[in-house]
Amino acid sequence: MEKLIYLLWRPVDIDAQSWAEGLRHSAPSLKPLLRSLKFNLQDADVAPASALRRASSASPPDAIAQVWVDTAIDSRRAPLDAALLAHSARIAAYLVTESQPLVNQRHPAQRGERTTGFAQMALLKRPARLDVAQWLSIWHGHHTAVAIETQSTFEYIQNVVARTLTPDAPHYDAFVEECFPAAAMTDPLVFFDAAGDGERFQHHLDRMMDSVHRFIDMDQLDVLPTSQYCC
């Protein structure tokens, strides 16, 4: 099997909430075309996290679909591309390799239901100063442990782009999904696993930022707070 990440853009004539609900309700029609499906949607449930959104690209996506398929071969994938495009103004597809250094055992996803808390999606571009081996060594070999130790995440998934699959797909090198408790949408101390402890918060924040700046240029980073739905 192969994993695909689809970036989805909302049609201008549909409001964000209606579009998110429409995507979620499209899942049954998509099921025959794939093995598994997860949507990351910017809906009303994550409105409190709007301050966490970061848009460095001119037009970051409005939603993300994560799917597993038997094959990503263009001719086999075409019906899925068409089905997602029928609900979107634009799509971009990527073949990725998935790593789960932190499996969600605290709040396991229930099929068809919204996962508790929220899922922060980070869309990464590798800095030109690092080659692929250096970038992955810093991210996977060092930063992964820092991220888990300094944040209140209960799930952490790393998707490294193997290749783009659709024409004119914007350039990204990886897609990261980190799930947090709901309170982390508005409380930085909860986000950094330091509820009620300012000193611990500052230590975790400094450690995290020092690590992040080693392999991410912040002016090239897009971040979407989303609701996670495993369909």
Summary of the structure (lengths in Angstrom):
residues: 231
radius of gyration: 17.2
end to end distance: 17.9
largest distance: 55.2
contacts: 711
relative contact order: 0.23
helix: 37%
strand: 30%
